[in-house]
Amino acid sequence: MTVTIKFFASLRERFNQEEVQLAQTPATVADAWQAVASSPRPANILAAVNHEYVGFDHPLQPGDEVAFFPPVTGG
């Protein structure tokens, strides 16, 4: 079973893709970032697992959907 990684907003542009499938389940959200990024994670990136905000130490299970996105601002 795979883990789906989704990128939103400027991260979609940075990675030049919307979604990545990982065949092996990373242990945590931080490990998922490292599996798909060749650079350190910016401090302001947010993460969600299965549509719920989580910390980067959140454990992952096969079949999870992980989303990374920059903070949302508005006015």
Helices and strands as residue ranges (DSSP letters): E 3-7, H 10-15, E 19-22, H 29-36, E 46-49, E 52-54, E 65-69
